[in-house]
Amino acid sequence: MSKTNLLTVKDLSISFVSDGTTNAIIHSISYHLEPNEILGIVGESGSGKSVSSLAILGLLPKKISKITSGSILYDTKDLTQLSSKAFQQIRGKKIAMIFQEPMSSLNPSMRCGSQVEEVLKQHTSLSKKAIKAETLSLFEKVKLPDPNRVYNAYPHEISGGQKQRVMIAMAIACKPEILIADEPTTALDVTVQKDIIALLKELQTENNMSVIFITHDLALISEIADRVLVMYKGEIVEQNTVEHIFNTPAHDYTKALINSRPSLNVRLKTLPTISDVMNATVSTVELTPQMRADNHKILYNKPPLLEVKNVEKEYISTSGWFTKPTHFKAVDAVSFNIYEGETLGLVGESGCGKSTLGNTILQLDKATAGRILYQGVDITKLSASETKALRKDIQIIFQDPYSSLNPRIPVGKAIMEPMKVHGLYKNDAERKEKTIAILERVGLSEAYFNRYPHEFSGGQRQRIGIARTIALQPKLIVCDESVSALDISVQAQVLNLLNELKEKFNFTYLFISHDLAVVKYMSDQLLVMNAGKIEELDDADVIYNTPKKAYTKKLINAIPKGL
Amino acid sequence: MSTPSNSLSQLALQKFKKNFWGVFSLCFIIAVGIIAVFAYAFAPDNSQNANQMHVSIASKAPGFSTTMLVLPSQIEHHQNFVDALFFGEKNTTTEIPITSYSMTGNTIHYMEYASDGLIGLEKEVQVDPTMDPHSLIREQRFLLGTDKYGRDLLSRVLVGARISFSIGFVAVFISLVIGVFMGSISGYFGGKIDAFIMWIINVTWSIPTLLLVIAITLALGKGFWQVFIAVGLTMWVEVARVVRGQIISVKENQYVTAAKALGFSNFRIITKHILPNILAPIIVISAANFAAAILVESGLSFLGIGAQPPMASWGAMIKDHYNYIILGKPYLAIIPGLCIMFLVMAFMLVGNALRDALDVKA
């Protein structure tokens, strides 16, 4: 290596202590950061990527974590041995950090301007006037529209992307040598993500700083990083330049990560999972456009299962006694059909009304106008008992596998409960038998029947959620961001499971997601929504290859393509 | 991970077991509970309400002992064993503290006890010839001294535990029934129902407990049952508010939406899916309410609108004796005061331990 390393992590091991037992989280990892480079760290949740970067800043929770061995060398100092007083000189000034959640990392009771000024006050000896000028120029640098307005605004008055820009402004305020960005764009929409990435890259070259960019998204990292570390279960399994990692991945795990994500070009019948790659049993059976077309011909000749006609959902907010109530149309005159056996993809950015639309179809929200016909019957005008009967036919799979299961009910009971309520099967013994069959169907076993949700991993919980949904043998299933909270490898497994179940039970899916790549992989037809309205509705491949609307084009361009 | 059930409640229990003060306080409460139930079996003075008075030995210090002449009652009450065990002996023997005695045949000559160095009256009494006169004389020790009517303070304290304990249970029970019901529908349905119930809550909250007790006493007459009801009726407000707040936050969880989407009825969702998940704060506030009810009852008894004499109640005992504090006999008021303090503190500690234990995040 010709250049001197800015930061050298050597044999670092970190353990967490809980109830007297020590759990090793990081197993002796070593890497270095060169000046003026962007280092990407990729890994799934629990791989230790965030923990290792918190250690650099000395931000690990003191009571429950311990650095068991190794050193972090920065500027001839070992950061693992530094006192907290000495750390304050480095944090923010030499090494800065951007967090994932811009919503919660800004103090909601302070104006954005003063939050940035605070950093400058702490680390520089500028006058008050100079600090304000500096802050405004920082806001300009991070391309905030109308810096003066943002300076005086509270965090809730600006958008998520703008908040992240304020966070970046705070981080680069003292011109740090190292910027650690921990999943800075995960909570943002793709179009915003693209802008933030571009901004980070620009700032990096401008200020000659080094960036450690942590993410779970391989495609995203390929667009920004110079070098990539792949972490898996607390170890670095591979580190190399971006080109090498993507073109000639050496480790099986890296290969699996790259392949698990639905490709935008070819449509595989089943997505390869990590175990597939490890066992070298990757199936490359493709679903050709011809097969799709044949299938579609059969699908779309039948009468539609669900017709949505001019549905509107309006929210009225009364903020004050004397102000006029404001009306907000979350869903605005939306019409489309869902045919039996198809998967209709619904894609859009956060706040476009896609979840509201899903809830309206499920009758969890009442539509304010329009009609929803299910098998020819208008379900917006049903009585309570008829609605209950309808619940059996239209079901939902939720986004968050952690909050969608009642923590106090064992999973077996949770799956049995809907059967009982709807009077399916004769007695509990029969229901239990069915439940076990369903558990096995989604890849779990009888042994899990009496377990509680907290004893399962995220992927397993999502399977249980799916099991509970299919327990009622519904016809139409609304998948509301069902795989968004899952890691890529788990996501592939769940997507495969959904497709498998669809084939077996002839389900119809309304697949809602913000992730165009996933939606495109799953869908027959694709619906693009923006600001409560339908932008485009056509075959998924047609939309992706020849988008007609500007918004769709923007959305497609914003997807990180990878190498 | 192989254990069949590892529910959150079991995890909480394991955590609770590790908390020394929580377990200790719980044991203390259970012990007090057993004592309260079997008070008459433990009490030296097992007459009804521990009401055996000996005016001549009024307000003696703890550990005081004297010779006692016990004359059986002339009136025979028929009372079975169980009744006597739980409600005290109705038979009232006459107990006379004496300083000395002599016997001639069936006649006992005795000198009555008199305090402060005075000489008591000499009297004699004829005893039933079938009885051995020696069996009528016994040495009696008052472990905690006597109150201003010469009653055994220990027995009064033991029997008084019943009131404190039962007011806790009854008031908490009433407050839970009303509070959970009101809080649930208010939090779950929201909107106009919520506004209406919140209005009731605010109105109820603004009525002082004391005023309500006086109002109920006026309507139903004096007594401890009225106090139970009044305390319960004022306490449900806090439960309702806690339940409402919890439900509002829990109902945002996806498993509640899931339950709705699965077509479960509102009743089922509230009872099976929401309430079990907000049990922790309900238990904690119940423990606090238990303690508060005990305090309110002693306060009311102190003011004379609680349990009525001769019923023993810790608050009433303080009331009877608080003026002795400056007369050099503070123990008469301090002993029941300490009892109240320990019981309330035990409940508070259990409540805290439960709060820590139930706060399990998997």
Interface residues (C-beta under 8 A of the other chain):
Chain A: L362 L364 T387 K388 A389 R391 K392 Q395 I396 F398 Q399 D400 S403 S404 L405 N406 P407 R408 I409 P410 E417 P418 V421 H422 N450 R451 Y452 P453 H454 E455 G465 R468 L472
Chain B: M1 P4 S5 N6 S7 L8 S9 N253 Q254 Y255 T257 A258 A259 K260 A261 L262 G263 F264 S265 R268 K272 H273 P276 N277 A362
